[in-house]
Amino acid sequence: MGWIIMDLRAVARLFSRGALKGLSEEDGLSAFRALAQRSGLLHEAGKSGMTIGALLDQGFDILVQDYRNEYVYKNLIARQLMLERHAPGEAVLLSEFRAYESLADLVILNGTSTVYEIKSELDNLSRLDKQLDDYLKIFDRVNVVTHHSCAEVFLKRLPARVGLLALDVDGRFVEVREAASNLDEVSSRAIFYSLRQAEYEAVLMAVDGELPAAAPALQMRACAQRFAELPAQLVHEMMVNLLKRRDRLHSRDLYTRSLPKSMAHFGLSSKLTRQASLQFSRAMMASTL
C-alpha cells in the first residue's frame, strides 16, 4: 500500500500515548476519529464500518511495513516476547525503566531480568555505548532490537555478551545472537540507583533488619554505601522480585490479552484505572462510522 510520509506520520500519531489514552475517556472517540480521518485510514475503513480496534490493527500493519517507529518495536516485543512466551501472571513488562543513568526501552522480568534496547532505522546511535554499559551493570541479559537490514552493522559493534534481535520482513523477531548471562558482572551500586527509595530500603531491611543510622539529609548516601557492599547477585535476585511486585499491583496481563494485537504495549504499560480500562475496551469495539 502506498503512503506518503505525511500520511505515515499521521497514522503513527494514532498510537501516541495521548491519542490512545483519549480512548479511555468517555468523550474520546470523536477526537480519535478526527485524527484517524487526517491519516486517511478512516476514509477507507468507513466504507465497511470496521471497529476502532480493527482500524488500529490495520494502521499498525501499515507501520510495520513502511514506518517502523518506536511504538512498532515496543508493541511487537510486548506481544511476541512477553504475551506469546509467558503464561498470564508469569512475567512482568516494564516500559521506560530508569536503569542507572539511562532509560531502558523495555524490561521483562520472570525468573531473571532481560532488557531490550530498540534501535530502529530512524534512531541515532550516539548514546548506545553508554546505554549498554549501564544495562550490563544491572540486567542478566541485554539485547539490542533492530531491523534485519541493520543486523550486520550491529553484530560488528555490539559487545559479545549483548544479544541481537532483528525484525524480519514478516514482522517477526529473529534471534541473530543470543544474549549471554551477565550475572557475574552486575553492580549493586548501579542497581541501587535504579530502584525507588521504598525498594532499596526493603532490600536493606531484608538483609540487615534495619537501615543505616544517619541524619535524614545523609540517609540516602548511607543507604547507597551499605547497598554497594551487598553481594551483587543477591541484590539482582531481590531487584527482580521487587520490580515484579511493582507492576503486579496493576496487573494488566489478562486484560491486555483481550485487546487488539496492536494494543499489546499500551495495555501492559498504560496503568489505566478499572473504569478507564472498561471504557477503552468499549472504544475498541466502537464503529469507525
Stockholm file with secondary structure:
# STOCKHOLM 1.0

chainA/1-289         MGWIIMDLRAVARLFSRGALKGLSEEDGLSAFRALAQRSGLLHEAGKSGMTIGALLDQGFDILVQDYRNEYVYKNLIARQLMLERHAPGEAVLLSEFRAYESLADLVILNGTSTVYEIKSELDNLSRLDKQLDDYLKIFDRVNVVTHHSCAEVFLKRLPARVGLLALDVDGRFVEVREAASNLDEVSSRAIFYSLRQAEYEAVLMAVDGELPAAAPALQMRACAQRFAELPAQLVHEMMVNLLKRRDRLHSRDLYTRSLPKSMAHFGLSSKLTRQASLQFSRAMMASTL
#=GR chainA/1-289 SS CCCCHHHHHHHHHTTSHHHHHHTTSTTCHHHHHHHHHHHTHHHHHHTTTCBHHHHHHHHHHHHHHHCCCHHHHHHHHIIIIIITTSCTTTCEEEEEEEETTEEEEEEEESSSEEEEEECCTTCCCTTHHHHHHHHTTTCSEEEEEEEGGGHHHHHHHSCTTSEEEEECTTSCEEEEECCCCCGGGCCHHHHHTTSCHHHHHHHHHHHHSSCCCCCGGGHHHHHHHHHHTSCHHHHHHHHHHHHHHHHHTTCCHHHHHTSCGGGHHHHHHCCCCHHHHHHHHHHHHSBCC
#=GC SS_cons         CCCCHHHHHHHHHTTSHHHHHHTTSTTCHHHHHHHHHHHTHHHHHHTTTCBHHHHHHHHHHHHHHHCCCHHHHHHHHIIIIIITTSCTTTCEEEEEEEETTEEEEEEEESSSEEEEEECCTTCCCTTHHHHHHHHTTTCSEEEEEEEGGGHHHHHHHSCTTSEEEEECTTSCEEEEECCCCCGGGCCHHHHHTTSCHHHHHHHHHHHHSSCCCCCGGGHHHHHHHHHHTSCHHHHHHHHHHHHHHHHHTTCCHHHHHTSCGGGHHHHHHCCCCHHHHHHHHHHHHSBCC
//
